[in-house]
């Protein structure tokens, strides 16, 4: 009878160990999923910042390309009302 109870107890312990391992694996998966979501959010925020910066730089370059070249060009624009 003693050997039979040891086998039952060991089976129970095996099931308990498997259950604990499964719970641990699920918790690790959820933590990793959360971390991946946070990283994706930070990457999206960096991308938005880069797009805003790039847009501002592009507008500055366009404004610089459209500037008057010299004083005569500036005077002509002011007379024509295009400045």
C-alpha positions in Angstrom: 0.0 0.0 0.0 2.9 2.3 0.8 4.3 2.2 -2.8 0.9 2.9 -4.3 0.5 6.0 -2.3 4.0 7.2 -3.2 3.1 6.8 -6.9 -0.2 8.7 -6.5 1.6 11.4 -4.6 4.2 11.7 -7.2 1.6 11.9 -10.0 -0.1 14.7 -8.0 3.2 16.5 -7.7 3.9 16.0 -11.4 0.5 17.5 -12.2 1.1 20.4 -9.8 4.5 21.0 -11.3 3.1 21.0 -14.8 0.4 23.4 -13.8 2.8 25.7 -12.2 5.1 25.6 -15.2 2.1 26.4 -17.5 1.1 29.3 -15.4 4.6 30.6 -15.4 4.9 30.2 -19.1 1.6 32.2 -19.7 2.8 34.9 -17.3 6.1 35.2 -19.1 4.3 35.4 -22.4 2.0 38.1 -21.2 4.9 40.2 -19.8 6.8 39.8 -23.1 3.7 40.8 -25.0 3.3 43.9 -22.9 6.9 44.8 -23.4 6.6 44.4 -27.1 3.6 46.7 -27.1 5.4 49.4 -25.2 8.3 49.2 -27.7 6.0 49.4 -30.6 4.3 52.5 -29.0 7.7 54.2 -28.5 8.7 53.4 -32.1 5.4 54.9 -33.4 6.0 58.0 -31.3 9.5 58.4 -32.6 8.3 58.0 -36.2 5.7 60.7 -35.7 8.3 63.0 -34.3 10.6 62.3 -37.2 7.8 63.0 -39.7 7.0 66.3 -38.0 10.7 67.3 -38.0 11.1 66.3 -41.6 8.0 68.2 -42.6 9.3 71.4 -40.9 12.7 71.0 -42.5 11.1 70.5 -45.9 9.0 73.7 -45.5 12.1 75.6 -44.5 14.0 74.3 -47.6 11.1 75.3 -49.8 10.9 78.7 -48.3 14.7 79.2 -48.8 14.4 78.1 -52.4 11.7 80.7 -53.0 13.5 83.6 -51.4 14.6 86.7 -53.3 18.1 86.3 -54.7 19.3 89.8 -54.4 18.1 93.3 -53.5 16.7 93.9 -57.0 14.7 90.8 -56.9 13.4 91.8 -53.5 12.4 95.2 -54.7 10.7 93.7 -57.7 8.7 91.4 -55.5 7.7 94.2 -53.2 6.5 96.3 -56.1 4.6 93.4 -57.6 3.0 92.5 -54.3 4.2 88.9 -54.4 6.3 89.0 -51.2 
